[in-house]
Amino acid sequence: MKPDNTRSNNKQDFLKTTFTEPVLTVEDVASYLRIKEETVRMMARKKKIPAIKVGKAWRFRLSEIKETLNAGRTSQS
């Protein structure tokens, strides 16, 4: 009987995608979106953009920001 490596591979894939992507700061996202930093913080608080709270600081994944922007564009069309 062959060992089931599916679970192990899924965990490894998760770790690769989750922890290899750099996280962005409020300043980074504000610059990328060309909006004010306080607007980014407000959007994060209201869950309009995906964010992670680390202590008092917000952090963001660029891929999730892009997905949110793309989803917004397609839903309004």
N, C-alpha and C positions, 0 to 999 in steps of 0.2 A: 504494500500500500504506500502510495506517495504521500509525503508530508504536505499539509496545507500551508503553503507560504503566502497565501493571499492576504491574510491578516497582517503579517509582518511587512509585506510590500506596501500595503495601504498605509500603515503607520509611517514607514520610511518616506513615502510620497508626501504624506501630510506634513512631516517634519521639514522636508525639503522646501515645499511651497510656502509653509507658514513662517519659517524662521530664516530663509535665505533672502527674502525680499526686504529691502531696507524700509524703515518707517520714516514718515515725513513729520515735520513739526507744523505747528499752526502757520508759522512764517512761510514755510515751503509751500503749503497748500494755498495760502493767500497769494503768493507770487504766481503759482501755476494757474490759478483761476482768475487772477487779476482782480481780486476783491480785497477788502480790508480784513485785517486779522480778526477784529472783533466780530465780523460777519461770519468768519469760519468758526469761531468759538460758539456763536449763537446757533449756527446750523448743526454743529456737533451736539450741543445741549438738546436741541429739538429733534435730534435723530433724522435730520434731513440729509446728512452725509454720514457714512460709516466712520466711526472713530473709536479709539481705545483710550481710556483714561488711565494714566500712569501717575499715581500720586495726584498732583494738582495740574499736571500737564496733559494735553491732548496729543495723541499720535494717530497717524493715518497711513494706510497702505495705498500707494498710487494705483494699483490695479483695481481696488475697490472704489476709489474715487472715479476712475474712468468708467467702470461698470455702471455706477450710479448716473453719471452724465449720459451715457448711451441709453440707459433705460428711460431716463426722462425725455430724451429726444424722441424715442420711438413711441412712447405712450401719448405724446402730444400731437403726433402726426395723424 
